């Protein structure tokens, strides 16, 4: 009888991230992501998909330079700034792997947080994992705003998530790529939490580290962002009210079988996207 060996299981991962005027951070972020993914024994195939959201600084040029040394880097470009929500949706739509990790390009979420997720992914514990920030590195006003919107979102969705608004998420690719995302600004993380919950899927929260921005400035103003967050959370709550009364049809949960490499849900592809040609 031939000898048999246990082959270690691996997971195939896409990193998806938006970038707007992140010249101060993008090189360090992408380099950190690539080194982590290439060196992790439990990660098989991987890619990094960054959507340059119409940056007016050197972000695009830096990404182009990074691609020369990293063929796994895919760059999606917007000719004009369309907001973080559109950029996140575009990055997600161009991912191919079985699992997708959502990150920001400002360096606040170390990709090493993924260490706490890998074993749970390999154990098929859930289809959606979310990082709950142990201690938020944002200023007091931002922390209060996030806590308030998270509390309202939990109330309207009948959930009890510690960090409803966290962008650090690890989701099965077919599930994430099938979501119909509408947010145009910084509310994409809140919307993704809500959309997956609508499908009857439970988020498994995992404690993560959150650090200060590596450099540069936030791409949105506080008071305008606070107003938009309040309006969007109200919209999501109203949507929940309509769903419970049958005015809106409850969306069907997509299957979670891995898709063939290179395929994208038709509804997720926006004609305005321009993807830099892969160098394979």
N, C-alpha and C positions, 0 to 999 in steps of 0.2 A: 504494500500500500504506500503510495507516494506521500512524502512529508507534506504537511500543510502548515501554512504560516498565517497568522492573523495580520492582515494588512491594515495599518492605522487608517481610520476614516479621516477624510478631510472635507472641508466645505469650500465652495467656490463663492467668492465675494466680490461685489462691486461697491466701491465708495462713490457716493453721489454728493456733490456740494455746489452751492452757488458762490460766485465771487463778484464783488463790485468794488472797484478801487481798492483792492487788497495788495497793492504792490509791496507794502511793508511786511506782509505776512505770507503771501502765497507760496513763495519758494520754500520757506521753512516747513510750511504745512504739507505740501505735496511730497517733499523729500522725506519727512517723517512718516507719512502714510505709506509711501513706497517701500521704505526700509522695513517697516513693521510687517507689511503684507508678504514681502519676499522672504523674510526670515522666520515667519511663524510656522512651526511644524504641522499645525492643524489646518492650514490654509493651502488649498490647491491652486486652481486658476484664480486670477484676480485682475481687476482693472480699476482705474480711477477716472471718474467722469466729472469734469468741472464745467459749469456753465458760466462763461464770462458775460455778465449782465450789462453789456454796453459800457464797460469801464472807460474812463477818460484819462487814466494814468497809465503806468507801464504794465499793468496786470496782464494784458494780452500778449505783449512781447515776452514777458517772463515765462508765461505758460508755453509759448512757442519754443523758447529755448529749452525748457524742461522736457518737452516731448522728444527732443533729439536724443536724450539719454534715457528716456523711459517710454518705450513703445506701448506700454500698458496705459498710458495717459491719453484720454480722449477729451478734446476740447470742443464744447458747443458754444457758439458765439452769437450774441444778439447785437444787431447794428445800433440799437439804442437801449437805454435803460428801461426795463419793463417791470422791475420789482422782484423781490426775493421769491415770492410765491411762484411766479412764472419761471424763474431760473431753476428753482428746485424741481418743478414739474418737468422741465426740459431735461435736466440731468437724469432724473428717474427714468424718463422715457427712453433714454439712450443707453441704459444699463442692459446687461445681457445675462448676468450670473444668477444663480439660484437664490442667493441672499444679497440684500442691499443694505449698506450702512449709510445712514444720513449724517453728514457732518457740516460744520461751518468752516469757512476758510480763514477765520480770524485767529485760529489757534486756541480757542477757549475750551475745546473738547479734545483732550489727548486721545489718539486712536488706541493707545494702550488700555483704555477702558474696555476694549473689546475682549481682553483676557477674561473678564468676569462673565462673558456671554458664551464663549466658545463651547464649553462643556454642556451647557443647557441647550444649545443649538444641536449639538451632536446627539443629545438624548431625545431630540424631537419633543421638547417640553412644550413648545408653543410655535405659532406662526408669526408672532409679533412681540418684540421686546423693546422696552423703552428705558433709557437711562434716567434715573432719578438723581438729580444733583444733591449731594450730601450737604454742601455749602456753596451757595451761589456767589460767584466773584463779582457780580454786578453791583452798582451803587444801590443805596437804600431805596430810592424812588423806583428804580427798575424792579427791585425785589418785591416791593409792595404791589406794584402793578401786576406782576406775574402771579403773585399769590392771590390777588383779588380775582383776576380773570380765571385762574385755575379753579378757585372755589365755586365761581358761578358756573363754569363748564361742568364740573363734577355734579353740581346740583341739577342742572338741566339734562344731563346725560345719565343720571342715576348711577354714577361711578364714584370711586373713592381713590383716585390716583394721587399720589404724592406730588408728582411733577407733570401736570397735564400738558405744559407748554414746552417740554424739553425737545430739542431738535435731534439729540443723539438717539437714533432709533436703529434697530436691526430687524428687518422685515423680509419675509419670503418675497422674492422678486415678482412672481406672478400675481400675488396679492397686491403688492404696492403699485405695480405698473397698471393694474386695472382700476385704481381709484380715479374718480373724476374730481380733480382738484380745481378750486375756483379762486382761492385767495391770490391777491396780487401783491401784497406787501409782506410784512414780517410775521404774518399770522399762519404761515404754512405749517409750522409744527403743531399748532393747536388744531388746525383742520385735519391733519393726518391722524392725530389721536382720535378725533371725533368720527371721521369716516370709517376707520377700522372698527370702532365701537358700534357704529350703526350696523355693520355687517354681522354683529353678534360675536365678534372675536374679542377675546380678553387679552389686554396688554399685560405682559409679565414685566414688572419694574425691577431694575437692577441698580443698586447704588453706584454712582460714578463720580469721578473727580471733575471739577469745573475750575478753570483758571482764568486769570485776567487776559485781556486782549494782548496779542504780541506787539502790536503797534498800530498806528493809524487811528482813524476815528470811525464811529458808527455811521452807517449809511442812512440813518433816519433820525429825525428830530423827535425828542421825547414827547412833547405835547401832541404833536400830530400823530405819532405812533400810538400814544395812549388813547386818543380819540378813535383811531381806526380799530384798535384792539377791542374797545368797548362795543363799537358798532358790529364788528365781526362776531364776537361772542354772542351778542344779542341775536344776530342772524342765525347762528348755529342753534341757539336755544329755541328760536321760533320754528326752525326746521324740525327739531325734535318734537315739538308740540304738534306740528302738522303730520308727522309720521305716525305718532301715537293715535291720532284720530282718523287715520286712513286717507287723509287728503293727499298725502304723498305716498307713493309706493315704496315699500322697504326694499332697498337694493339687494340683489342676490349676491351671495358670497362667491367669488370666483374660485375655481379649483386651485390647488397648490402644487400640481405636478410641474416639474421644471420644464421650461419652454425650450424649444430648439435654439441653439446659439444664433444670435443675429436677428431674431424675430422680435417685433414690437407690436403691442396692441394698437390697432389702427387709430382708435380714439385718442391715444396718448401722444401721437405725433403731430406737431404743429408745423404747418408749411413754412413759417418764418424762421425755423431753426436752420442753422448752417453748421454742420459738424465738420471739423477738421478731418481730413482724410487720414485713416489709420496707417501707421507705418509698422507693418507686421513683418 
